[in-house]
């Protein structure tokens, strides 16, 4: 995504600066520092949370911006987002088509609005199938390889382990595969897996894994395109773009 943003910004005559924050940093303070410095023509904000205060702040300050993701504020603001709800819904349905009833779901931290939408899609698919949600099968975290392996290892050790898994990302996938390997279980037969994969990593693994992917370089280009339009015409139409994921059933 950063590569797509960098190339698109350069083509449009802008330079891209990245301001990273840690989980302990206050994201509002970071935005306020950028506003006080007056050194930027526009901002792209990421990792939106419920009622994200940065959106209201930037609207109030009339700073051109675009959000990568959505929040649940009742106000118009420009965003580019991936349809996480529909992706999670389709992933869950695909696992059901494989005969799975015990479906585990990896999510990022609960405050992350993308996770809330993924949970909504999962819940919708489960409700349509008449399957009660088992909260013990839903995991929240950053899901590094280590944390994913530990979480899925605990689930596999349960008396009624999951037969399907929707992974949060590639790192979550690698951790889950490690846990399966330790127990001599095979993905695609013992446990069916659908994962989000924007790096094509799953295509190079010796395992039958369904993937849903999004062209993140294209997302980066679209973010710059929307931001440039806000810089040029701050009072113009508010663009909202929702991108779909593509599913690949694996080999």
C-alpha positions in Angstrom: 0.0 0.0 0.0 2.8 2.4 0.9 4.5 1.7 -2.5 1.2 2.5 -4.3 0.8 5.7 -2.3 4.4 6.8 -2.9 4.3 6.3 -6.7 0.9 7.9 -7.0 1.9 10.9 -4.9 5.1 11.4 -6.9 3.2 11.2 -10.2 0.8 13.9 -8.8 3.7 16.2 -7.8 3.6 15.5 -4.1 6.0 13.8 -1.6 4.8 11.3 0.9 5.8 11.4 4.6 5.0 8.6 7.0 4.3 9.3 10.6 4.1 6.0 12.5 2.7 5.6 16.0 3.0 2.8 18.6 -0.1 1.3 20.3 0.7 3.4 23.4 0.7 6.7 21.4 -2.4 8.9 21.3 -3.4 9.1 17.7 -5.2 12.4 18.2 -2.1 14.0 19.5 -0.2 12.8 16.5 -2.7 14.5 14.2 -2.7 17.7 16.3 1.1 17.9 15.9 0.7 17.7 12.1 -1.9 20.4 12.2 0.2 22.7 14.4 3.3 22.2 12.2 1.3 23.3 9.1 3.8 21.3 7.0 1.3 19.2 5.1 -1.2 19.7 2.3 -3.3 16.7 3.4 -3.4 13.6 5.6 -4.3 10.0 5.3 -5.3 8.3 8.5 -5.4 4.6 9.1 -6.6 2.0 11.7 -9.9 3.7 12.5 -11.7 2.9 15.7 -15.3 3.4 16.7 -16.3 7.0 16.9 -12.8 7.9 15.7 -12.1 11.5 17.1 -9.5 12.2 14.4 -12.3 12.4 11.8 -14.2 15.1 13.6 -11.0 17.0 14.4 -9.9 17.1 10.8 -13.3 18.1 9.6 -13.5 20.9 12.2 -10.0 22.1 11.2 -10.9 21.9 7.4 -7.8 19.9 6.8 -8.0 17.8 3.5 -7.8 14.2 4.5 -9.0 10.7 3.5 -9.4 7.7 5.9 -8.3 4.2 5.1 -11.2 2.5 6.8 -14.5 3.6 8.2 -15.8 4.7 11.6 -19.4 4.9 12.8 -19.7 8.6 13.1 -22.9 10.1 11.7 -21.2 12.6 9.4 -19.9 12.5 5.8 -16.1 12.1 5.4 -13.9 10.8 2.6 -12.7 7.2 2.9 -11.3 4.3 1.0 -12.0 0.9 2.6 -12.1 -2.8 2.1 -15.5 -4.5 2.6 -14.4 -6.5 5.6 -17.9 -7.4 6.5 -18.7 -9.1 3.2 -15.3 -10.7 3.1 -15.8 -12.3 6.5 -19.3 -13.3 5.5 -18.1 -15.1 2.4 -15.2 -16.7 4.2 -17.5 -18.1 6.8 -20.0 -19.4 4.1 -17.1 -21.0 2.2 -16.0 -22.9 5.4 -19.6 -24.0 5.9 -19.7 -25.3 2.3 -16.8 -27.6 3.4 -19.0 -29.0 6.2 -17.6 -26.8 9.0 -19.8 -26.0 11.9 -17.2 -25.1 14.5 -15.6 -22.1 12.8 -12.8 -20.1 14.5 -12.3 -16.4 13.7 -9.2 -14.3 14.1 -9.7 -10.6 14.6 -7.4 -7.7 15.4 -7.9 -5.7 18.6 -11.6 -5.1 19.5 -11.2 -1.3 19.1 -10.3 -1.8 15.4 -13.4 -0.9 13.3 -12.4 -3.3 10.6 -12.5 -6.1 13.1 -16.0 -5.1 14.2 -17.1 -5.3 10.6 -15.5 -8.7 10.1 -17.3 -9.9 13.2 -20.6 -8.6 11.9 -20.1 -10.6 8.6 -19.2 -13.7 10.5 -22.2 -13.4 12.8 -24.5 -12.8 9.8 -23.3 -16.0 8.1 -23.7 -18.0 11.3 -27.2 -16.7 12.0 -28.3 -17.5 8.4 -27.0 -21.1 9.0 -28.7 -21.4 12.4 -25.4 -21.9 14.2 -24.9 -20.4 17.6 -21.8 -18.4 18.0 -19.2 -19.8 20.5 -17.3 -16.8 21.8 -14.4 -19.1 22.7 -13.7 -19.5 19.0 -13.3 -15.8 18.4 -9.8 -14.4 19.1 -8.7 -10.8 19.3 -5.1 -9.6 19.1 -2.3 -8.4 16.9 -1.8 -12.0 15.8 1.9 -12.3 15.2 3.0 -15.8 14.2 3.7 -16.6 17.9 0.5 -15.4 19.3 -1.5 -17.0 16.5 0.2 -20.4 17.1 -0.5 -20.2 20.8 -4.1 -19.2 20.4 -4.9 -21.9 17.8 -3.0 -24.5 19.8 -5.3 -23.9 22.7 -8.4 -24.2 20.5 -7.1 -27.5 19.0 -6.6 -28.9 22.5 -10.3 -28.3 23.4 -12.7 -31.2 23.7 -14.6 -29.8 20.7 -12.0 -28.2 18.5 -12.7 -26.1 15.4 -12.9 -27.6 12.0 -12.7 -24.3 10.2 -10.6 -21.2 10.6 -10.8 -17.7 9.1 -7.4 -16.1 9.6 -6.8 -12.4 10.1 -3.7 -12.1 7.9 -0.7 -14.0 6.6 1.1 -14.0 10.0 -2.0 -15.4 11.6 -2.0 -18.1 8.9 1.6 -19.1 9.5 1.0 -19.4 13.3 -2.1 -21.6 12.7 -0.2 -23.8 10.3 2.5 -24.2 12.9 0.0 -25.3 15.5 -1.6 -27.8 13.1 1.8 -29.3 12.2 2.7 -29.8 15.9 -0.4 -32.0 16.2 0.0 -33.8 13.0 -3.1 -32.2 11.4 -3.4 -31.2 7.8 -5.0 -28.0 6.5 -7.7 -28.7 3.9 -8.7 -32.0 5.4 -8.5 -31.9 9.3 -9.1 -28.2 9.4 -10.3 -26.0 6.5 -8.7 -22.6 6.3 -9.6 -19.3 4.6 -7.2 -16.5 5.0 -6.7 -12.9 4.1 -3.6 -12.7 2.0 -2.5 -9.5 0.2 1.1 -10.8 -0.4 0.3 -14.1 -2.3 2.2 -15.9 0.5 -0.4 -18.7 0.6 0.2 -19.5 -3.1 3.7 -20.7 -2.2 2.8 -22.9 0.8 2.4 -26.7 0.4 -1.2 -26.6 1.8 -4.7 -26.3 0.4 -5.8 -22.9 1.7 -8.5 -20.6 0.3 -7.5 -17.0 0.2 -9.2 -13.6 -0.2 -7.0 -10.9 -1.4 -7.0 -7.2 -2.1 -4.6 -5.3 -4.4 -3.1 -3.1 -1.7 -1.0 -1.1 -4.2 -4.3 -0.2 -5.9 -5.7 0.8 -2.5 -2.7 3.1 -2.0 -3.1 4.7 -5.4 -6.8 5.3 -4.7 -6.1 6.9 -1.4 -3.8 9.4 -3.0 -6.3 10.1 -5.8 -9.1 10.9 -3.3 -6.8 13.0 -1.2 -5.5 15.0 -4.1 -9.1 15.8 -5.1 -9.8 17.0 -1.6 -6.7 19.2 -1.7 -7.7 20.7 -5.0 -11.3 21.1 -4.1 -12.0 20.9 -0.4 -15.7 21.7 -0.9 -16.2 19.2 -3.6 -18.2 15.9 -3.3 -17.2 13.6 -0.5 -15.9 10.4 -2.1 -16.5 7.1 -0.3 -15.0 4.0 -2.0 -15.6 0.4 -0.8 -13.4 -2.2 -2.4 -14.3 -5.9 -2.6 -11.9 -8.8 -2.0 -11.3 -11.6 -4.5 -11.5 -15.2 -3.4 -9.2 -17.9 -4.7 -10.2 -21.5 -3.8 -6.6 -22.7 -3.8 -5.3 -25.7 -5.6 
